[in-house]
């Protein structure tokens, strides 16, 4: 049972009991006492019902000094604004918030929990930034830095390191096998066969000019051209196949040359400089001639990937900044020192928000909302008024009765 229902029941019971004992109120002192108690309860309950209802509505259609909330809507809005600004958002309260809830912790929590939102905002801002800047200048700046850095890199040492890693790699045999098969496919290709034939023909023509047995061998060898080419091709294929066998002659030769080159790249300063200068020169030439074109094509093709990388990097940097003890203390200290300048703006903004929210309600809706919010409390006023009225009615009757005996 709600308090409203309890208050209404008390009002009805008080009225019924009052009317029930009214005819005999002067016949007996006890009945007179109960009549005054019930009468005072009825008056108190009715008066409080009228008073409480007058806050939100027009009881019994009476418009004089009733419907108070609706009639004073504008005053209530201003009062709420002043209360929020001056009593709720006080300077001391706002400073205590900054102490107990430091901004660095709030930023850290926000960056982690709402990463997608933060990155989405960053992506939009970055897209706007990239749309208005001159990318050509950025390309030139990057290329200039790369051009300078290329000449400082020891390419020979990197090559030697890569070669050493290859020797120790568990997949070395697999890679050698793949290279050997690739060589076989190349050598058995039709174009390769034609090239061998052309080379064979060229060598034979040259031999006929200089060779002392050319007349004797001319007919025999030229007639066996196809067979000779096939033999040459088979031998070359065997040579490619032997790459897989580290114990083969070519395998040993290549392994020896491989180690020799690796050692020269590490220890021979002159050779190293030649390699470094050659690679640096080729790359610098490529950058100078085609660098901007390559970067433009790369950016257009990978724009979203590049933007995502930049945004993710910025997010990581921001998170690292607020997680760092020194920088987080700096943020909190700066907010604490600067807050007095901005607290009045916060107070004014909070008051303005209150006004905007309340002005969305007309007087009737505001009264309905207020009644719904505090109905539990105002109905208790009615109950207390009814009970207090009964107690006072009884006390007054006792005082009157006792006083009558002494007068």
ABEGO torsion letter per residue (X at the ends): XBAAAAAAAAAAAAAAAAAAAAAAAAABAAAAAAAAAAAAAAAAAAAAAAAAAAAABBBGGBABGBGAAAAAAAAAAAAAAAAAAAAABBAAAAAAAAAABBAAAAAAAAAAAAAAAAAAAAAAAAAAAAAABBAAAAAAAAAAAAAAAAAABBAAAAAAAAAAAAAABAAAAAAAAAAAAAAAAAAABAAAAAAAAAAAAAAAAAAAAABAAAAAAAAAAAAAAAAAAAAAAAAAAAAAAAAABAABAAAAAAAAAAAAAAAAAAABAAAAAAAAAAAAAAAAAAAAAAAAAAAAAAAAAAAAAAAAAAAAAAAAAAAAAAABAAAAAAAAAAAAAAAAAAAAAAAAAAAAAAAAAAAABBAAAAAAAAAAAAAAAAAAAAAAAAAAAAAAAAAAAAAAAAAAAAX
